Every structure is written in structure tokens, then in C-alpha cells.
Amino acid sequence: MYIETDIAQLEGGSIFEQRPEAEGQDQALTWPGDVVDISEEAICAFRKAAIEPVRSGAYVLRGMEQRISTVRAEISRIWNSALPDDEKNMQISARENEIALLQAGQFSYARAGFPLFV
């Protein structure tokens, strides 16, 4: 699938377009989309809500390491259970995916300089 992007505004063009019926007339240019006003208070509230899990300690490296240890324990419990093999494989695969995502998060957090604990 090919998606063509409009880069006129990046090349010094205008993102405003004139209506076809307005040719030769002085009419206001139209904005090709919805326009919203976002208050400074709303932006501040959004930023505070986004950083709150980091401040509360929910998303820190040590917390992620504890979750990885918990998931590994779940994997060993599933492996030693009496479930059918296909069910075991499905559940273990899901847990391994969770570990991979947590480790990717650890890498991103460590690279960004987040602390080991709060």
C-alpha cells in the first residue's frame, strides 16, 4: 500500500487551499481540517498525568525487574502444570512476549536516564 503525503508546507508552500468556486474572487482561505484551542492548563494537566506513574514509582527500572522475575516464576509454574502441551505453549509464549516488552522498556528507561528506584 502506498500513501502519498502532502509536503507542500514543508517545502515553503501553503497548507491553505482555495475553493474551486472561489477562483478570481477574494475569499478567505480555508483550513483543511478541524481547528481546536488547547489551554495552557490542559497541557500542564496532561504533562503532570503523564509523569505521575514515574513519580509514584510504578514505572522504574527496579519495578520492571521485579515484574520480569514474577513472570519468569509464572512460566516455571505453567511449565510444571498439568495443562495440555498446546495450552502450555500458548501461555508461555504470552509470558515471554511480556518479558520482551518489559526488557525493551527497561532499555528505553535506562537510555533516557531514569533512576533504578524512586
Protein Blocks (a to p, Z undefined) as FASTA:
>chain_A
ZZdddfklmnopafbdcdfklgoiacddddebddddddfklmmmmmmmmmmmmmnomacf
klmmmmmmmmmmmmmmmmmmcbdfklmmmmmmmmmmmmmmmmmmmmmmmmnopafbZZ
